[in-house]
């Protein structure tokens, strides 16, 4: 991955130093500070490719960086870091658009993977907004259970959703939900059996993105996994992906068998979406003629 600028805001000097060293070793240009106000006052804040901010014991203070980035409409993704005592803070951060979260103590491989994925989300809004309200796309994939195919498919779907103005690429965590759903279908559903297919359907419009991911496995009983809506289950390895999906998407539903997942994402209140809405015809008015 190319060298990127990363800002670390963490009150814990030991963890801040460790995180900065790991990311520097990966080849990134890293600036670390324990002063939240100093970080928010930087005139070059928008020039960073990624901000990693800790959640403090005071939850409101812990999401201060994320809130300020959103308030200023800065196009920089924010990843929060937290320990097991802060599940409610993580949930609140996701609702504000956190790109992901890091569990403390840090796992180097998880850290590298999350940072690389987050940095790869950067896409641009390139289509004429006057046309977008009239677009309705249906995209279908039938894929063998091979995780090496995942990134290409998910990047394609994420780009289409971005171009329809449903999410802002710099502040969206949609890719995480798609990633978790695909991995679950391949790993837990089809158990990496490449003779079994994963079927992905995306119904896209400027009003919503509806994804269906179905595997050919035996399915599972959804009520037997840890409650995905209970923040106390955030740090359990079992069901972590499902919990992320529930907290990122606006609607989540499994079929009775448990091998088909339907997820809905609706537009955020971005300037791009408001502009698209201004060109959307009023459905209540009948067509002329």
VENBEL-V719682 format. One record per backbone hydrogen bond with DSSP energy under -1.0 kcal/mol. NH is the residue of the N-H (numbers start at 1). CO is the residue of the C=O. If there is no record, write none. Layout:
# VENBEL-V719682
nh=NH co=CO
nh=NH co=CO
This chain:
# VENBEL-V719682
nh=6 co=29
nh=7 co=50
nh=8 co=31
nh=9 co=52
nh=10 co=33
nh=16 co=12
nh=17 co=13
nh=18 co=14
nh=19 co=15
nh=20 co=16
nh=21 co=17
nh=22 co=18
nh=23 co=19
nh=24 co=20
nh=25 co=21
nh=27 co=24
nh=28 co=23
nh=29 co=4
nh=31 co=6
nh=33 co=8
nh=39 co=35
nh=40 co=36
nh=41 co=37
nh=42 co=39
nh=45 co=42
nh=47 co=44
nh=48 co=45
nh=49 co=5
nh=50 co=5
nh=51 co=77
nh=52 co=7
nh=53 co=79
nh=54 co=9
nh=55 co=81
nh=62 co=58
nh=63 co=59
nh=64 co=61
nh=67 co=63
nh=68 co=64
nh=69 co=65
nh=70 co=66
nh=71 co=67
nh=72 co=68
nh=73 co=70
nh=74 co=69
nh=76 co=74
nh=79 co=51
nh=80 co=100
nh=81 co=53
nh=82 co=102
nh=86 co=83
nh=90 co=86
nh=91 co=87
nh=92 co=88
nh=93 co=89
nh=94 co=90
nh=95 co=91
nh=96 co=92
nh=97 co=94
nh=98 co=93
nh=99 co=78
nh=102 co=80
nh=104 co=82
nh=111 co=107
nh=112 co=108
nh=113 co=109
nh=114 co=110
nh=115 co=111
nh=116 co=112
nh=117 co=113
nh=118 co=114
nh=119 co=115
nh=120 co=116
nh=121 co=118
nh=131 co=128
nh=132 co=128
nh=134 co=131
nh=135 co=132
nh=137 co=204
nh=139 co=202
nh=141 co=200
nh=143 co=198
nh=145 co=196
nh=146 co=144
nh=149 co=146
nh=150 co=147
nh=153 co=149
nh=154 co=150
nh=155 co=151
nh=156 co=152
nh=157 co=153
nh=158 co=154
nh=159 co=155
nh=160 co=156
nh=161 co=157
nh=162 co=158
nh=163 co=159
nh=164 co=160
nh=165 co=162
nh=166 co=161
nh=171 co=168
nh=177 co=173
nh=178 co=174
nh=179 co=175
nh=180 co=176
nh=181 co=177
nh=182 co=178
nh=183 co=179
nh=184 co=180
nh=185 co=181
nh=186 co=182
nh=187 co=183
nh=188 co=184
nh=189 co=184
nh=190 co=185
nh=192 co=186
nh=193 co=190
nh=196 co=193
nh=198 co=143
nh=199 co=214
nh=200 co=141
nh=201 co=212
nh=202 co=139
nh=203 co=210
nh=204 co=137
nh=205 co=208
nh=209 co=265
nh=210 co=203
nh=211 co=263
nh=212 co=201
nh=213 co=261
nh=214 co=199
nh=215 co=259
nh=224 co=221
nh=225 co=222
nh=230 co=227
nh=233 co=230
nh=234 co=231
nh=236 co=233
nh=240 co=237
nh=243 co=239
nh=244 co=240
nh=245 co=241
nh=246 co=242
nh=247 co=243
nh=249 co=245
nh=250 co=264
nh=251 co=264
nh=253 co=262
nh=255 co=260
nh=261 co=213
nh=262 co=253
nh=263 co=211
nh=264 co=251
nh=265 co=209
nh=268 co=166
nh=270 co=268
nh=274 co=270
nh=275 co=271
nh=276 co=272
nh=277 co=273
nh=278 co=274
nh=279 co=276
nh=280 co=277
nh=285 co=282
